[in-house]
Amino acid sequence: MKKSMFLFLFLIPVLAVFGQEVPVEEGATLSTGKNATLGLEASTAFAWDIKNNSTGLDTKVGMDLVFPLFPKADRGLYPDNFDEPAVRIALRDASFTWWNTYSTKGGNYEQDSFNSWTARPLVLTFDSFSADLVWTNYFFRVASSTTAMQTDQIKLFSIFDEVMDVNDRWYYRRSSTRALWHTERYNIQQFPLLREKILRNYIDDDYRSSISGILALGAEFDFFSAAIKAASHKNGLDNNDNAWLFGLDAEFVPVENFLIALTGFYGFNFEKNTAADTTGRNPLNFGTSIEYRFNLSDRYILTPKLGFDYAMDTISNENAWELSGGFLLYTRGYNYLTSSPDTGLG
């Protein structure tokens, strides 16, 4: 007897939000050429190979063109009020930049030697992204870069984090579109100096690449915000083991300039997925951090921080934790960090 298999598909409403771009006032102006920057660099290295007693010079010259087609601004859909349910699509501090490099090596520095047919990309940079359905102080979050299944509240930190983590940047991972001499430019000093001796981040459980989708439901107030979140390992058709993650994010501002942040999540059936990035583990994680801003002036801000991360595998009962603290001294305002993708050669 021939067996037949019938697949019944149920039409499930798709949870999505749509919005036509209505730029905020500061993001409505398009100014291009006036904001372009051109960086120049040149270096010659002398090397002596003691083993075979050979010597030589290595000269490199480069130019880096950073052409912001859309200067940084908050873009998206920002309704005036949420007395009635409304869609909010927020792209914070976003810009499109054409980033090209011109370089040559050796002894020929004529203009034709700098040019090549290797195209560089249009680069999108932004601080955060979110798409919500909002009513009064409550939101239903369809997508977000900040609501994530990740435990990484604390580590050895500084304002140079983006520079020290240069290996994680897009231009480093993609050799065809990387920045000019990417291994040298942004981390010449190899911060921290004891990077091979000190582990900067002991716990960073990140399940963002192990899920197919995530939703969140929460509330936002001036002194408090919280979100309950849920994510699945695969979509509804392929998630045969029903591997899910559930978590909670919360932030408290009991007094001005004092922030308490909490995050955590729990997973089940993830140990059954051999293709998952976290094979054989079911997480039970949480983290917390506190910080306070001492505003010495508009530019200078002293910020002590303290944090704790905990990660446990409920299958093996193995666990780990880290505790870290310190302070940051901002010299250009609270929102300014040294960010390697945003800087030219200078």
N, C-alpha and C positions, 0 to 999 in steps of 0.2 A: 504494500500500500504506500503510495506516495504521500508524504507528509507535506503539508503546506503551512507556512507561517504567515500570519496576518499581523501587520503592524498598524495599530490604531493610533492616530494622531489626534490629540485634543488641542483645539485652538485656545491658547492661553494668552491673555492680554499682554502685550509687550509694554514693559515699564520704561518709558522714554519721555524726555522733555525736548521740545523744540523751541527755538527762538531766533528771530531775525536780528542780526547785529544792530544794536543801537549804541554807538560809542558814547562813553561819558565825555564830558566837555574837554577834559585834558587829552583824551585820546582821539579827538576828531580831526586834529590838524595833521596834515601830511607834509612833513618837511624832510627832504632827503639829503641832497648834496651838501648842505651847510653843516651837517653833522658827521660827515665821513672823516675817518682818521686813517693816516698812513704811518705805519711803524717801520723803522729801519734797524737792521742789526748786521754786524759783521764780526767775524772771529777768525783767528788763525792759531792753530795749535801746533806746537813743536813736540814731537814724540821721539823717544830714544828707546829702542828695543835692546835691553842689556844682553839678552840671550844671544842674538845674532849680530849685535853691534851695528844695527841699522838706525838711521835717523831720517826724519822727513817733516814736512809741513803739510797742514790740512787747512785750507781757507774756505770759509762758507760765508756767503752774503745773501741776505734775504730782505724782502719787503712784505708787509702784511697789510692788506686793505680791509678795513672794517667799515661797511657801508650800511648804515641803519635805514632800511626802507620805511619802516614804521618805528619811530622812537618809542622808548618804554612808556607804557601807560596802562591803566586798568581798562580792559576792553570786555565786551560781552553785553549781557542784558541785565540791567539793574533797575527794576521797578521802583517807583517813588515810595510806595508803601505796600504793605501786605495785609491790609484789612480784609481783602478777599484773596483766595488762593491765586498765586501768580508764579510764573517760571522765572528763576534766577540762574543765569549762566555766567559765571564769573571767571575771567582769566586775568589774574593779578600781575601787574608789572610786566606786561608782555611786549615783545618786539620781534620783528623779522629783520634779520641782518644778512646781507650778502658778504661772505667772508672768503676772500681769496688770498693766495700766497704766490709770491714770485721769488725764485731763488736760483742761484747758480753756485758752482763749486770750481775750484781750481784757479786758473789765471785769466779767464776771459770774462770781463765785466761789461761787455757791450749790451745794449738793450735787448737784442734778439736772444741773448743767452739767458736772460731772466724769464722770458715768456715761454709758456708751454701750453699745450692743448688740454691739460688736465683740468677739468671743471671742478670747482668747489661748490658746495651746496648753499642754498638759502637756509639759514639757521633760525629756528624758533627757540626763544628763551622766555621763561616766565617763572614767577615765584610759586604760584599755586593755581589749580584749576578745580572747579566744582560745578555741578549741575544739579539744581534742587527744585522741588516744588515747595513753595513756602506759603504759610498762612500764619499771620501774626508772628509769634515767636517760635513757631514749630516748622520743621522741614522734613521732607522726604527726599533723601539724597540718592540720585541715580548713579552718579559717578563723581569721583573726587581724587585728587592727588594727596590729600592730607588724611583722609579716612582710610587707613591701611591696616592689614594684618601684619604688624611688625612690632617687635619689642626692641627698642633702641633709644631709651630715654636719656642715657648718660654714657660718657666715654671721656678719655683724655681729650680736651677740646681747646680750641683757640680760634681767633678770628681768621686764622690761616687754614681752616679745615678744608675749604674748597681747593686750596693750592696743594695741601698735603695729600688729598685724595685725587690727585690728577689722574691716576691710573683708572679711575672709575668714569672718567668723562667720555663722551661719545667720540671725540676726535682721537682719543687714544685707542679705543677698541676697534675703530674702523680705519684701517691703514690708508684707504683710498681718499678719505676726507679729513685726515688728521691735520692739526695745525702744524705750523713750521717748526721742525725739531721739537716735537712735543715732549720728548723725554728730558729735555734740557731747560726749556724756557721757564716753566712755571714752578719748578722745584729744584733749582740748582743746588740749594743748600741741603736738600734731602731732609727737610723737617719731618718729624723731630730728629734731632741729631743721634738719638739712641733708638732709631726706629727698628733696628734688628734686635735690640735688647728689651724693648718695652712693647707690650701688646696694648695698643691704643683702645681697642674695642673688644672686650672679652665676649660679650653677648650681643648679637645682632641677628635674631631670628626673624627672617624676612620671608613671608609666604606670598608676596605679591606676584611672583612668577609662577606660583603653584596653583593659582585659582583662575577660573574662567569668568567670574563676575562677582560683584559685591553690591549690596544695598545697605542703606543706613536710615534710621529714623531717630530724630532728636529734637532738641530745643536749644535756643540761643537767647541769653539775657546778658545784660551789661556785666554782671558779676559771676555768671555761671553758664556753662554750656555742656551738653552731654549728647552722646549718640550711641544707640545700640546698632550693631552691625552684624551682617551675616554674609558668608561667601561660600561658594561651592567649588570643588576641585575641577570639575568639568561641567559642561552644559547638561540640560535635562535629559538629552538623548544618550549621552555617553557616560554620565556619572553613575555607573552601574553599582558601585559600592556605596553610593550615597555618602561620599566624603564631604563633610561640611566643617566650617569654622564659624564660631559665634564669639562676639567680643563687645567691649564697651570702652568708649573714650569719654573723658570728662576733664574740664578745666574749671578752676575756681579762682576768683580774684577777691579774696576777703577784704583787702584794703588796696588802695591805689598803688600800682607798681609792684604788687606782690602776686606771683602766679604759682599755682599748684596744678600740676598736670598728672593725670592717671590714664593708663591704658592697659588692656589685657584681652586675651582671647583663649578659647578652648576649642580643640578639634577632636573629631572622632571619625573613624574609618579611614584615616589617612595612611595608616600602616598597611592597608591592603593594596595601595597603589604603588606598584613597583616603578612606575615611570615618573613619580613625583620627585621634586627636588629634595624632599625631606623623607626619603624612603624609610619605612619602618618606624616612623615616629608619630605619635599623637601629642600635640603640644598642650601644655597648660602654662601660660605665660602671663606675666604682668610686670609693669614698670611704673615708677613714679619719679617726679622731679619737682623741685621748687627753685624759684629764683626771685631776686628782688633787685629793682633798678634804683640806684642812687644817682639822680640827675645832678651832676656837678655843674653842668651848663647845658646849653642846647646841643653842643657837640660832644662833650665829654660825659660819658655815662659809665659808672662802675656797677657791675652786675655779678654778685656772688651766686653760685649755682651748686645744687646738691641733688644727686639722683641715685636710684636703685633699680636694677633690672634682675628679674628672676625667670628662669626657663626650666621647665620640667617635661620629661617624656613619660606619659602615663603608662606606656607599654613596659619600659624597662625600669621605671621609677628613678632614673638618673636625673640629677638636677644640677644647676649651676647658677651662680649669682655674682653680681658685681656692684660695688659701691664706689662712687667717685664724687669729687667736689672740687671747687676752685672758683675763680672769678675771671671775668672778662672786662677789659677797659676799652670801651668804644671811643674813638677819637673823631668820628665823622657822623655821629648820630647812631641811634639804636639799630636802624635797618640796614646799615652799611656793613658788608662783609667783603673780604678780599676774594673775588670770584674770578677764577681764571678764564671762563668762557666769555666774560664781559669786558676784558681788558685787552687793549692792543699791546704792541711791544713797548711803547712809551719811551 
